[in-house]
Amino acid sequence: MSDNLRVFGGPGRYVQGAGAIDAMGRFLQPLGASAVLIADRPVLDLVGARVVKVCADVGVRCEPVEFSGEITLAEIARVADVARGFAPAFVIGAGGGRGIDTGKAVADRLGARVVTLPTAASNDAPTSKLYAVYDERHRLVQVDHMAASPDVVVVDTAVIVTAPVRMFSAGIGDAVVKRFEVAQCFGVGARNMFGGTGCRAAEALAELCYDTLRSRGVAAIEAVRRREVTEDVERVVEATVLHSGLGFESGGLSIAHAMTRGLSAVRGARDALHGHQVAYALLVQLALEGRDQAFVGDVATFYRATDLPLSLTDLGMPDATDDEIDVIAAGTMTAPHARNFQRTLSAADIAGAMRSIAR
Ligand SMILES: [Zn+2]
């Protein structure tokens, strides 16, 4: 087997727009005649009846299955048992990151196909085959891979703009880092999430993602504050869900995402949204890259305008001690992505970079 294959992967269909849920039937029908919808209670209340009706209209029987809101191994097993009783051809995972990841985890265990239906654009989980599993204290314990990418991704922007603005901001955070992580991966020939090296398409998508956020991100977040679907919102959602997801999955991840291992182990920061964790962590990565003050200042200006965190304090962890910084740095080094960097890093390098920027 060749060891230097370029691999690019992604979902079968990506469908985005205001009212996409009501129009998704023709994309779901080919997947089979029975489905389960996995979501927590608030998300079932928000979209459950609509999803069941749209499915029924195209001859698909869809059973809602409520999950607790926490994605732990025990909860995945419980929900999978309930879902198995309906013998679904496909699983629809709906919600923010956790509802979608629970849907993927259950589909993986049932050997069913997967539809992701984000109700917030808070991360790029909808397009990815990866899902994160946490313990009862919300510490990240493992990241698993489904056998295949999601079959259909449905992003209803009229629903997305009703989610809290901080979710939209977190989505921008999860996406803004990709250009820099993918660049590090290309620099060292790192493996992507398919075990290959990246195609140039992944790098181009990460660049397009960054350029879109920088040119339209501020206008988009202003529109979301008004609960309006504008062209800026459509472009930025495509960047935060599609470009960001394809970019990292086929391009690879580096320090910004490696740091989620450390940040999810400490007070305050562990409760921050994933996209806000990686946005802070990008500032650490930029320090490690030796970026000049003007460059970092320009990124910081964008962060302020889009409610992204500039410090551990902004991330919900004021007065971080040196010991706590060392814990974050040590946790970061346990992530395989920490090796995808232009030079070999130690925990001391990570801690030093953290101390060099605002706490
Ligand atoms: Zn991410």
Boltz pocket constraint, residues with backbone or C-beta under 6 A from the ligand:
constraints:
  - pocket:
      binder: B
      contacts: [[A, 123], [A, 124], [A, 174], [A, 257], [A, 274], [A, 278]]
      max_distance: 6.0
